[in-house]
Amino acid sequence: MNVARKLLPAIITITLAATVPAVAGPDTSAYRLSEPGMLSVAITGDMPGLVARDGKLVGYDGEILQIAAERLGLAVKPVPMEWSGAIAAVQTGRVDLIGGNVAWTEQRAATLSLTDPTGYFRNGITGKTDAGWHSLESLEQKKVGSITGFSFLPELRRITGLQLSLYDSSDAAIRDILAGRIDALVGDPPVIDYAIAMNPGWGLTNKPFTDNDPDFPLLTRIGRQYVFGLSQDNQALADALSGEIRKLWESCEVRVIGKRYGNVNDANYTPSPDNFRVGVDRPEGWTPPSCSK
C-alpha cells in the first residue's frame, strides 16, 4: 500500500482546516451583562407582554426581544419577579433588562437606558360594559384599582374623591373588579385587552381615556411608548437593541407579531405627534419608528 497516498487526503483536510478562518459570532464585549453572553430578563408574568415558555420568550415584547437577542448573539435567561422590584433589580445588576409593557417616562429616562419603542398605547378605564367610563371625571368618587409601581399613580391620586387600591398583578385586580370590591381598574392596556378577549363572559370593557389632558399626561397622552429598560451603564446594549427594534419596524414584522396577541389596532403602531423624547433621552432629529402597512 502506498503510505504517502493514504496520508494525502488527511494532510489536505488538515491544511484546509488550518487555512479557512472560523466565522466569528457577534461581538458582545461592549455589553455589561450579569453573566457573559447571557441576557437576564425580568419576567413579571403578564401576557401578552413578555413571559417565558419552553425556554423562549413569548408575548409581543417577548418575541421582539427574543429575535433581537439572538441577532446580537445573546442567550436569554428569564428571571421571574414581581413588577414592584424589577426596576431596582436592573439598577443593581441582578438582571440586565426589564420589558413587557414598560412605559417610557421622563423619570425612568433619568435613571435607566431606555430603548426605542416596541409599540404605542393609550391608557384607559376597565369597568363593567354597561358603565362605559372613558374620562377622568368618570373616576371621581370611585374605588379604583391599579398596579404597584406604575408611573401614573400620582396622577390617579389627584382625581377628586378617588379611593385607590394597589395590586401586585393584573390578575388580582381583575378578580376584585369582578367581585365588586373595586369599581374600575387602570392597568396595562394590552394586558387588560388580552384578558378580556380571552374571557368575554366577564362583561368587562377597557375604554381609552378621551381627555388628552396636559395636566394628566401619563394617564391620557396619545401614543405613549413601550420600551425595554437597562441600567445606565449599559447604553451600548440599549443602542444595539434599538437598532434591532428599528429593523422590525422597517419590515413591519411588529404587526405580524402583534396580530398573534390581539394587537391589531392602528393605535398600537402610530406614534404621538408630540415627539416628547427629543431633548430628554434622544437627540434632535430622532423620530419614533412607525409602520404603515
N, C-alpha and C positions, 0 to 999 in steps of 0.2 A: 504493500500500500504506500502511495506517495504521501508521506507525512506533511510535506510542505503544502500539497493541495488540500489535505484535510484541515490544516490550520488556517488556510487563507480566508474562508468565509467568516471565521471568528475574528480574525485580525481586522477585516474590513468593517465588521459590525462595531467592534470596539473603537476603531478610528472614527467612524461616522458619529458614534455617540459622543465622542470627545470633542468633535468639531461643531456639532449642532448645539447652539446655546439654548438653555432652558427658558421657557416662556415664563416671565415673572408675573405674579399677580399684582393687583393694585397696591400701591404704597400706602400703608396705613400709619406710618411712623409719626405723622404730624398730628394725629388724633390723641387726645388724652382719654384713655379708657381704663375702667376699673380692672379689666382683665385684657391682656394683649389679644388683639384680633377678635374681640368679643364685644358686641354692643348690648349692654344690660339695659333692659327697658322696664319701667314701672308699669305693672298691669293692675289697673284699678277695677276691671271686671265688667264694664258696661258695653253691651252691643248697642248699636253697630259700630262702635268706635274702634277699640283696639283690645283684643283678647288673644290668648294663646290657645291653640288647638292642634294636637298631634305634631308638636314640635315646630309649628309655623304660626305667624301672626295672621289673624283674620280680622274682619271688620273693615270699614272704609279706610281709616287711618292705618290699620294693621297691615292691609295688603300694600298700601303705598310704602310704608316703612320697610316691609319685608323685601320688596323689589329694590328700593334704594340701598338698603344694607348689602344685599347680595351684589349689586353692581359696584359697590365700594369695597368689596372683598371682606365684609364683616359677617361673622355668625351672630345670631340673635339669641340672647339669654333673657327669657321672661322672668320678672321678679314680682310676684303678687304682693300688693299692699293696698291700704286704704288711701283714697284721694287726699285726705287731710294731711298725710305725711309725705306725699310724693314730691312736692317741690323741695322740701328740706332734704330729702334723700338725694336729689340731684345736686343740690348745692354742697352737700357734704361728701359727695363722691360714692355714696352707697350704690347708686345706679347712675347710668350715663344720660338717660333721656326719659322725659315724660311725653305722652301723647294720648290721643283718643279724646277728641272734643275739648282740647285745651285752648281756651280763648286767648287771643292776643290782648294785652292791656299795657298801658304805659308803665304801671308798677312792675309787671313781670319783665318788661323790656329793660328796666333798670337793674334787675337782679339776675336775669338769665340771658343766654344767647338763644334767640328765637328764629326759627326757620321762616322761609316764605310760606304762605298759606297752603294748606292741603284742600281747603274748602271755605265756604262762606255760610253765614247763618244770621237769623234774626230771632231774638228771644221771644217767648210767648207765654201764655197762661194755659195751664192744663186744668180743666174743670169738667163738670158734667155737661154733656152735649147740649142740654136744654138751657144752660146758663149763658153760653155764648159770650163769655168775657174776653175782651181784647184790648183793654185800656188800663192805664194806671189807676184811673178812677174806679174801675171795676174791683180793685183790690182793697179799697178803703173799707175799714171796719171788718175785714175778713181774717180768718185763720188761714195762714199761707205757709206752705212748706217749701224748703229749698235744701241745698246740699252744703254741708260744712266746707268752708274754704273757697266757695265760689266768689268771683271778683265783684259781682253786682250786689252782694248782701248789704253794704252800707246804703245803697240806693233804695233797696226794699224797705229798710228800716225807717226811711224818711217818709214813706207813704202814710197818710193820716189814718190812725187807728189800726194799722196792720199788726196782727199778732203773729210773730214769726216762730216757726218750729224748724229745727235743723236736723238733717239726717246724714248718715254716712254713705247711703246708697240710694239710687233712684227706686230700687225695688221696695225698700222700707217706706219711702214717701208715697209711692203709689198704693201700697197696702192701706195706709192711713187715709188717703183720699177716698178710696173705695169703702172704707169702714165709716166714713163720715167724721173722722177725728179732725180733719182739716178741710177747708172749703176749696182750696186751689193749690196748685204746685207750679213753681217757676224753676225749671231744671234745664238739662241739656236737650235742645230741640230734637236732634236726631235720635237720641236715646228714647225720648218720650214717644216720638212718632213711630219708631220701630216697635216699641212695646204695644202701643195702641193698635197698630196694623196687625200684630200677631194675636191680639185679643179683642176683637170687635164687640164682644159681648159685654165689655166693661161699661159701655155707654159714656166714654170719655172722649174729649176732643182737645187738641192743642192749637190755640189760635195765636198767631204773631201779634205783638203789640202794634197798634196803628198810630201811636202818638208821635214817634220820632222826635222826642222831647230833648233838646240840648242840655237840660238840667238833669236828665237821666240817661246819659249816653250809653252806659253799659247794658242797661235794660232794653233800650228802644232803638239804638242805632241800626241802620240798614247796612248789610254787607259786612258784618263783623267777621273776623278771621279765626279759623282754627289753625294751630301751628304745633310744631314739636319744640320742646324746651330742653336746652342743655345748659351746663354750667358756663359761667362767663369765660373761663379759661379753655373752653372747648369750641371757640369760634370757628376754627378751621373745619371741624366736623360739621358744625351747623351750616357753614357755607357749602360744603360738599353735598350735604343732604338737600339744601335748597336747589342746587344745580340739578339733582336728580328729580326733585319735585317739579321743577320747571319743564323738564323733558316730558313728564307725564301729562302736564297741562298742554304742551305744544302738540302732542299726539292725540289729545282728548281721551287718553286712557283713563283719566279720572272719572269721566262719565260712565265708562264701561264698568269700572269698579263700583261706582256709586249705585248703578242700576241693580247690582246684586243685593244691595242693602236698603233699597227703597228710596235712595236719594235721587229722585227724578225731577224735582222742581228746579227750574232755571235759576231760582234764587240761590241755590247751593253752589252755583258756578259763576255768579255775577258779582264782581267786587263793588264796593261802595264808590260812589262818585267822589267822595271825600277821601283823598289819598293820605290818611291820617298817620301813616308810619314815617313818611318823609320828614326828616328833621328830628325824629325820635330815635329810631334804630335803623333807618335806611337813608341813603344819601339822596340828594337832588337827582332827579332823572329816573329814579326807581319807580316801577309801576307794578301793581299786583298782577299775577297771572290770571288769565281767563280762557274759556273755551266756548266758542260759539256754535260748534257743530251740533 
